[in-house]
Amino acid sequence: MNCMVHQIELEIQSEELWQSRAEAEAELEHYADLYDFAPVGYLALGRDGAIRKANLAGAIMLGVERARLPGRRFGVFVVEPDRAGFKSFLETVFYKHGESGV
């Protein structure tokens, strides 16, 4: 008898987990769409200034196909007189405040 009760409890928990996972995936898709189709450009940069992710507007602004952006250094898109300031910005963000892993 105890075994059957335990089995039923496990089945209920399993169903609840699957439902929670489906809801989380739906939310993730919703927020991914908001990021991808935002009217402003978003880029996620690594410690070295390499582009990790870009949304569609960011790719359009940079004039590069979105799939070709990851791994490229954002600094090449910064005009020469501003590159030192950009490098300083990266150092401040990643070295003084720590990398967020984004």
N, C-alpha and C positions, 0 to 999 in steps of 0.2 A: 504493500500500500504506500509506504513512504517513498519507494522508488518511483511510482507513478506520479505522485505529487511533485517530486523533484523534477521529473521529466517534463511535466506540464509547466512548471515554473521556468525551466530553462528555455522551453519553446516560446513562452511569453516574453522573456527577456531578449531572446534572439530576434523576435519580431519587432520589439521596441527599438533595438539597436539598428535593424535594417531601416526602420522608419526614420530614426534620427539621422542616419547616414544620408538617406534620400533628401531630407530637408536641408541638411548641411550642403550637399552638392548643389541643390537648387539655389541656395543663397550664394554660394561661391560663383556659380554661373552668372547670377544677377550682378554681383559686384565686378566680375570680370568684364561683363558687357559695359557697365558704367565706366570702367577704366578704359577699355578699348575704344569706345565710341564717344568719349568726352570731347567737347569742342575745343579743348586746350591741350597742348602737348605735355605729356608726362614721360619722364625718363627715370629709370632706376640705374644709378651708377655704382660701380665698385670702388674700392679703395684706390685703385690705380687710375680711376677716371674712365674706365671702360664701361660702355653701355651694357647693362645686363638685360633690361627690358625697355620697350618703348610702346606707346600706344599709337594708334593710327595717325592722330593729329601731329604727334611728335615726329613721326617718320615723314609726313608731308612737309612739315616745317624745315626739316633737315634736307629734304629732297633726295632721300635714299629709301629704297624698298625696305619695308619694316623687317623682313627676314634677314636682311644683310646688316642690320645695325648691331645686334649683340656681338660683343667682343671688340668693336671699334672704339677707339678713344674719342670721347666727346671733345677733348681739347682741340682736335683738328677742325671742329666746327666753330671754334671761338676765334675771333679776329686776333691777329698777332699782338696788338697793343694790350689786349685784355687777358692773354694767356697766363701771365704771371699772377694776376689777381685770381684767376680761376684755380691755379695750382695752390695758391695760398688758402683759398676757400676749401678745397678738398682736404688739405692738411688739417685745417681747423675742424672740419666736420668729422673726419675719420680718425685722426690721431689724438686730438685733444678731447673729443667727446665719445670716442669709441665707435666701432662699426656696428650698425644695426643689423647687418646681415640681409638687408633688402637688396 
